[in-house]
Each structure stands twice: as C-alpha cells, then as structure tokens.
Amino acid sequence: MKIKNRKVRLSTLLTGLVAGSVILTTVILLIASYQSEKESLTNAYLNLNYSKSSKMSRSVDSLFKSMRMSLEETATFLSENDDFKDDEIQDYFELLRNNSRYFNSLSWIDESGVVRSIAPISVGLRGEILSSGETRNIVDSKRQTVSQPYIAPSGRLIVLLAHPLYDQNNHFKGMIGGSIYLQEQNVLNEILGNDIIDENGSYYYVVGPEGKILFHPDKKRIGEDVSGNPIIGKIMQGKSGKEIVTNTKGVTMLAAYSVVPETGWGVVQQTPVTFIYESLYDHIKKLLIYILIPFVSLLALSIFIARKLAKPFFDLSNVVNQISTGKLVSIPEMKSHWNREADLLTKSVTMAIEGMQDKHQQLSYEATTDSLTNTSNRRLLDEVMKEWVTKNKPFTLIAFDIDNFKKVNDTFGHQTGDQVLQFLVKYVQMMIRKNDLLFRYGGEEFVLLIPDVSSTTAYSIAEKIRICVENNVSPTGKHITISIGIAEFPSHTKQQNKLFDLADQALYVSKSQGKNRTTIWNENL
C-alpha cells in the first residue's frame, strides 16, 4: 500500500510541477505583453491626438484669419461708401452673411450704441440702443477684438468678432461685429464636427483664453469654466502639448492640446484611458487565444504522461464504460503503447467502435430516410414536428399528393410510378429553401414543413410548386398535377396530430373541388 501511495503522489507531483511551470511562464508572458502594449498604445494615442489637435488648431487659426479679413473688408467697403443708407447696408449684410457663412449674424453698432443694421433681421435688435453690457464695452474699446463667451442682448451665448468702422474722414462710426452662436449650428460645428465622438470615445473640444468651453460635443457644456483642468491652465499660458490628465469630471484622458495663435483659444483632442484598457483586454484575449493551443497541448501532454505512467488503461476503460451506456463516443486515436497488451487492446477497441458506430449511423439513416426518393420519412417528420411544437416554433405544414396516381401505376406500371415520385421530389426541392423540410408521408403523399412562414405566404410557395409540376412533362410523357392542403401552427391549432388532420381536410377540399389546386384550412371547411 505504501508503494502504491508513493506512486500516486509522484504522479501528482509531476503533473503539478509541469502544470505550474507552464502556467507561471504564461502569466509572466501576459504581464510583460500587457505592460508593453499599454505603453505602446498610450504613446500612439497621445501622438495621434496631438497630431489631430495641431491640425485642427491650424484650421481654426486659418478660419479666424479669414473671418477677421472679412470684417476688415466689410469695414473698408462701408468706409468707402459712407453714403449708403441703412436699408442698403442691411441688404449688404444679408447678402454677405448668406455668402460667407462665417457668422451666425452680422451687425453694425454705431458709436452711440445703436444697432443700425443686423443680419438676419429676424434677430430683432435693429434700432435697439445698447447702453451697457459686453457688446457696448466692445464698441467703446474701438479695437479689433475677439470676445470671451457672453450672453448677448438677443439672449444667446455668443463669441463676437469686432472691427472698428471709420468714415473717409477717419471719424469713428462704430463697430462691425460678426457673432458665432455657440449653442447653435455655427462655423465651428462645421469644421470640428457637430456632436461627433469617435468609436474609441475620442472627441474635440475648444476653450477660450480664460478657460471657458467654446465648442463641445455636449452642447450643455458650452460656456462651462474648465480652468481647473491642468491642461487648460497650460493653454491659457499659450502652451501646446500632450499628457495623461484627469479632467474636471474625474475622467482620466489621453489628452493633446494645441493653441490657436490668432485667438488664443485651445483645441483639445482626448481619448478616455478606459478605451486603452478595453484595447488591452482585447489584446490579452487574442494573445490567450493564440497561446491557448500550445499551452493546453503542453499541459495536456505533461498530464497525459503522468497519468499514463500511473494508469495506462484509464482511457480505454472510460471508453468501454461509455459504450456500455449505449452512447455514441469519439473513436480514440490509435497510438502505439510501450505495453504490448495495451497496444493490442487499443487497436481492437478502436476497430470495434468504428464498426459499431458506422453500423449505427447506417441504421439511423435508413430508419429516417425514404429509399426511393431520398427524402426524410414519416418517423423523422414526427420527431421534427414534436420538437417544433414543444418549442412553440411557428411553421406551416403543406400536405400534397399526386392526382390520379393509381391510374399512373395501372397504366404505366409501378416502375414508372416510382419515377414519377422521384420527378415530383426533384421539382419540389428546386422550389423550396434550404431550411424547408420535405418528407414522404406515405405512397404518393408528401409533407412540406416551412418554418417561420404564415399560411398565406406558404400558399404562394405551394402554388409555385403546383404550377411548376404541372408545367413539366413527367416520366409518363404526360403532365401530372398535385393537390395541396395547408395548415398553420399555432394559428390553426397547437396540437401536432390535429395539424395533420386540418391539412388533410384542406387537401380533401382541393381534391373534391376538381384537384390541381391549393386550399388553406379554415373553420368554414
């Protein structure tokens, strides 16, 4: 007994030692790969985000240069045409706003704060006097400027680009202003992309020099002060860069930021760190898949060797036990054993199992297949219907048979009759789908099960089959016809046996009304 116990412990020790070594090596490999991939992905996304933010900041910078130039050209034009009336200036502003699409609105506010012209006129401020507020302060400054976000007299959150207007005598005539409605569709939306967040969670946002959000996919955040974000402080200092940062919402981001020289704004492109971890998870999962076969193979080999030394006939006895229960078993691969008796026994058992299972498969096929037409027979039909009824799977049963088939047999002989049956099966199989099931129910009668199809749709299928059979010359040299009856589960009945009865009733009606027709069962039958 001691020797036996010692052998068991040695086998267990060998198995555990090899398995532990393989598992530990795999864990070390996964950890090293995880750290390497994490660093690689982090750097890749930081660099990619920095490239995107730099490109976008250049686009915004170029846009604002064009917008400033547009306002400057407008002021120059009005200065050179100071005899224009207010209505003419209003028409000019309407035309300019529609053509350039730089601004949501264009306005001329004179030196006294009166809104002389504004496009579109629907803003409703024309003629209003601005005695105070940010807009009046900009007018009083008499300087070209880009404002911080503020609530305009129209009640909108805007950024105002302004350019002073002077007449030909260099007298100050007010300010030409172009407004961007931050919480509505505007030129920033068109350039940066409105409400766009990439599949990886990356998105842009734009902040002003005082740390307020000017553009964000979440419009509710426009105007929010995010100066508490570390990278926003760097943008306010005129710096560009990239780093991992936790934003004001407590979300860790791979962020890159770039300053817009023309306005002092900052474009931030960021990706949630959680996406990196999701990518790492996918990477580790793929790595596990790649190493799974070698890992399992090595582990299985070590365990196999240990068990083989301890109990060489274990696999064979297990197979024999399964056979004794009457179950189908996987045929063991024939391998040479160091033990001659084990080798002979393995080969003998393998050949015996192969013979038994081949015979079993042949008998199963013969038991469920009609030998003449190679269609499934009634036994398999009952099994399929029972399964579908149990699962409450909707299907339609089509029962059909050949009209005057006895006359075919009497006139042309049973051999020709068999050919007619094969002819019918051929054309039916051409007209049905792969998942539709055809059965020979008996004699010249067949059943077609069509899953997930109503009786109305099945009627169209049945008619196509009926017409196809009628239009093709049978082995008798003449045309044959079929009559068809249809019943639907569970609409017509939820009972398997009754479904046959209903289809038979419908088939009987087709026969009694002249044959060569299709009938759907209904209560009036």
RAWO-V324432 format. One record per residue. N is the residue number from 1. OMEGA is omega in degrees with one decimal (NA if undefined). NEAR is the number of other C-alpha atoms within 8 Angstrom. Layout:
N/OMEGA/NEAR  N/OMEGA/NEAR
//
This chain:
1/-179.9/4  2/179.9/5  3/179.4/6  4/179.2/7  5/-179.7/8  6/177.6/8  7/178.7/9  8/179.6/9  9/179.0/8  10/178.3/8  11/178.8/12  12/179.6/9  13/179.7/8  14/179.2/9  15/-179.0/11  16/-178.8/8  17/-178.8/8  18/-180.0/10  19/179.0/11  20/178.9/8  21/179.9/8  22/-179.0/11  23/-179.3/8  24/177.9/8  25/179.4/8  26/179.3/8  27/178.7/8  28/178.3/8  29/-179.4/8  30/179.9/10  31/179.6/8  32/179.7/8  33/179.5/9  34/-178.3/10  35/-179.4/8  36/-179.6/8  37/178.7/9  38/179.8/11  39/-179.2/8  40/-179.8/8  41/180.0/9  42/179.8/10  43/-178.9/8  44/-178.2/8  45/175.1/10  46/179.5/13  47/179.4/10  48/179.5/8  49/179.0/15  50/178.2/15  51/179.9/8  52/-178.5/9  53/178.1/15  54/179.7/12  55/-178.7/8  56/178.7/10  57/176.5/13  58/178.1/9  59/179.3/9  60/179.5/11  61/178.5/12  62/178.1/8  63/-175.6/8  64/172.8/10  65/178.2/9  66/-179.8/8  67/177.4/9  68/-179.2/10  69/178.6/8  70/178.5/8  71/179.8/13  72/178.7/9  73/178.0/8  74/179.4/9  75/178.8/13  76/-179.4/9  77/-179.0/8  78/177.7/11  79/-178.8/11  80/179.3/8  81/-174.7/7  82/175.0/8  83/177.2/4  84/173.8/8  85/-178.0/6  86/-179.4/8  87/177.8/7  88/177.0/8  89/178.3/10  90/178.1/11  91/179.6/8  92/178.8/8  93/179.2/13  94/-179.9/11  95/-177.6/8  96/-179.0/8  97/-179.3/14  98/-177.5/7  99/-174.6/6  100/-178.7/7  101/177.0/8  102/-169.0/8  103/171.7/12  104/176.3/11  105/174.9/11  106/-177.4/15  107/170.0/13  108/177.2/12  109/-174.8/15  110/-173.0/12  111/-179.9/11  112/178.8/7  113/179.5/12  114/176.0/11  115/-174.9/15  116/178.4/11  117/175.3/14  118/179.6/15  119/6.3/13  120/-177.8/8  121/-177.8/8  122/176.6/5  123/170.9/8  124/-177.2/6  125/-177.4/10  126/-178.8/9  127/179.3/8  128/177.5/7  129/179.2/8  130/-176.8/10  131/-179.3/6  132/178.1/7  133/-174.8/7  134/-179.1/8  135/179.0/9  136/178.5/11  137/178.6/9  138/176.4/11  139/-177.5/15  140/-178.5/7  141/178.8/6  142/-177.7/11  143/171.4/9  144/-173.2/8  145/168.2/9  146/-173.1/9  147/165.4/8  148/177.0/9  149/176.9/11  150/178.6/9  151/-178.1/9  152/176.3/10  153/178.6/6  154/-178.9/8  155/-178.8/6  156/171.8/9  157/-172.8/12  158/162.1/12  159/-175.7/13  160/169.8/13  161/-173.9/12  162/176.9/14  163/-177.3/15  164/178.9/14  165/177.9/13  166/175.1/12  167/-175.3/12  168/177.2/8  169/178.0/5  170/174.2/6  171/-178.9/7  172/-177.2/10  173/178.8/10  174/-175.9/15  175/169.1/14  176/-175.7/15  177/172.9/13  178/-174.5/13  179/171.2/12  180/179.2/12  181/-170.4/12  182/-175.7/12  183/176.3/9  184/178.0/5  185/-177.9/8  186/-175.1/12  187/177.2/10  188/176.8/9  189/-175.4/10  190/-178.6/9  191/-173.3/8  192/-177.0/8  193/-174.6/8  194/176.6/7  195/-178.2/7  196/172.8/7  197/-177.6/9  198/178.7/7  199/179.6/5  200/179.2/8  201/-179.6/9  202/175.6/11  203/175.0/11  204/157.2/12  205/-175.5/12  206/178.2/12  207/175.7/15  208/-176.9/12  209/177.7/12  210/173.7/8  211/177.8/12  212/-178.4/14  213/178.3/15  214/177.3/12  215/179.0/12  216/176.5/12  217/175.3/11  218/-174.3/7  219/-179.9/8  220/-177.6/5  221/178.8/8  222/-176.3/13  223/-178.6/9  224/178.4/7  225/-179.4/8  226/-178.0/10  227/177.4/10  228/176.8/8  229/-175.6/10  230/-177.5/9  231/177.8/8  232/176.4/13  233/179.0/11  234/176.2/10  235/179.7/15  236/176.3/12  237/178.3/6  238/-177.2/8  239/172.2/9  240/-179.1/10  241/-178.8/8  242/179.9/12  243/173.1/8  244/-174.0/8  245/172.5/10  246/-174.1/10  247/-175.7/10  248/177.0/8  249/178.9/5  250/-179.7/6  251/179.3/8  252/-174.7/11  253/166.5/12  254/-168.7/16  255/171.3/15  256/-174.6/16  257/-177.7/16  258/-176.6/15  259/173.5/14  260/-173.3/13  261/-173.8/7  262/-174.3/7  263/-173.6/9  264/176.9/11  265/176.1/12  266/175.5/16  267/-178.8/16  268/173.2/13  269/-175.8/15  270/179.4/12  271/179.0/14  272/177.4/13  273/179.2/9  274/177.7/7  275/178.1/10  276/-179.9/11  277/175.3/9  278/177.6/8  279/178.3/8  280/178.3/11  281/178.0/8  282/179.7/8  283/-179.6/8  284/179.6/11  285/177.7/8  286/179.5/8  287/178.2/9  288/178.9/8  289/-179.0/8  290/-175.6/7  291/-175.3/8  292/-177.2/8  293/176.7/8  294/-178.5/7  295/-178.7/9  296/-179.9/8  297/-179.7/8  298/180.0/9  299/-179.5/11  300/179.9/8  301/-179.6/8  302/179.0/11  303/-179.7/10  304/-179.3/8  305/-179.9/8  306/-180.0/12  307/-179.6/10  308/178.4/9  309/-176.1/8  310/-173.3/9  311/-172.7/7  312/-176.1/9  313/-175.5/8  314/-177.1/7  315/-178.9/7  316/179.9/9  317/178.9/8  318/178.5/8  319/-180.0/9  320/178.1/8  321/178.9/8  322/178.8/11  323/-177.7/10  324/178.5/7  325/179.3/6  326/-178.7/6  327/171.0/7  328/-177.7/7  329/174.8/7  330/-179.0/4  331/-178.8/7  332/177.7/5  333/-179.4/5  334/176.6/7  335/177.9/6  336/177.8/5  337/175.2/7  338/179.0/6  339/-174.5/6  340/-179.6/7  341/178.8/6  342/-179.9/11  343/179.7/12  344/-178.6/8  345/179.7/8  346/-179.5/11  347/-179.4/9  348/-179.8/8  349/179.6/9  350/-179.7/12  351/179.5/8  352/-179.0/8  353/178.8/9  354/-180.0/9  355/-178.4/8  356/-175.6/8  357/174.3/9  358/179.2/8  359/-179.9/8  360/179.9/8  361/179.0/8  362/179.5/8  363/179.2/8  364/179.3/8  365/-178.6/8  366/-177.2/9  367/-174.9/7  368/-176.1/11  369/175.1/11  370/-172.8/11  371/-176.6/7  372/-172.4/6  373/-177.2/9  374/172.0/7  375/176.9/10  376/-176.3/12  377/-173.6/12  378/-179.5/11  379/179.9/8  380/176.5/10  381/179.0/10  382/-179.7/8  383/-179.2/8  384/-179.3/8  385/179.1/9  386/179.8/9  387/-178.3/8  388/178.9/10  389/178.5/12  390/-180.0/7  391/-177.7/6  392/-178.5/7  393/-179.8/10  394/175.7/11  395/178.0/13  396/179.2/16  397/176.4/15  398/176.6/15  399/179.9/14  400/174.0/12  401/-175.6/10  402/179.0/11  403/176.0/10  404/-176.7/6  405/178.4/9  406/179.0/6  407/177.0/7  408/179.9/12  409/-177.7/12  410/-174.8/8  411/-171.0/6  412/179.4/10  413/-176.3/9  414/179.0/8  415/175.7/8  416/177.2/12  417/177.1/12  418/178.8/9  419/177.4/9  420/177.8/11  421/178.5/10  422/175.9/10  423/180.0/10  424/-179.2/9  425/-179.2/9  426/-176.0/8  427/175.5/11  428/-179.0/10  429/176.6/9  430/-172.6/6  431/-175.3/9  432/179.9/8  433/-178.6/6  434/-177.0/5  435/172.4/6  436/-172.6/10  437/-180.0/8  438/-178.5/11  439/169.0/12  440/-174.9/15  441/179.6/10  442/179.2/7  443/179.7/5  444/-177.0/10  445/-179.1/11  446/177.9/12  447/177.7/12  448/176.6/11  449/-178.7/11  450/-176.9/13  451/172.2/10  452/179.6/8  453/179.4/10  454/180.0/9  455/178.9/11  456/177.8/6  457/179.4/8  458/177.3/13  459/179.5/12  460/178.6/8  461/-178.8/10  462/179.4/11  463/177.6/10  464/178.8/9  465/-178.0/11  466/-178.4/13  467/179.2/8  468/-179.8/9  469/-177.4/14  470/-173.5/11  471/-179.4/7  472/-177.4/7  473/-177.9/10  474/177.6/10  475/176.8/9  476/-175.1/10  477/179.9/6  478/177.5/7  479/173.4/11  480/178.5/10  481/176.9/11  482/173.7/14  483/-169.3/16  484/172.6/16  485/-173.5/19  486/172.7/19  487/-172.8/16  488/173.9/14  489/0.8/14  490/-174.1/9  491/-177.8/6  492/176.7/10  493/177.2/10  494/-178.3/9  495/-176.0/7  496/-176.9/10  497/-178.0/6  498/179.2/8  499/175.5/15  500/-178.5/10  501/-178.8/8  502/178.6/11  503/178.2/16  504/177.4/10  505/179.2/11  506/177.8/16  507/178.6/16  508/177.9/9  509/177.5/11  510/179.3/16  511/-174.2/11  512/-178.7/7  513/173.6/6  514/178.9/7  515/179.5/11  516/178.6/12  517/-177.8/12  518/-179.4/13  519/173.1/12  520/-179.9/11  521/169.2/13  522/-173.0/6  523/-178.6/4  524/179.1/3  525/NA/7
//
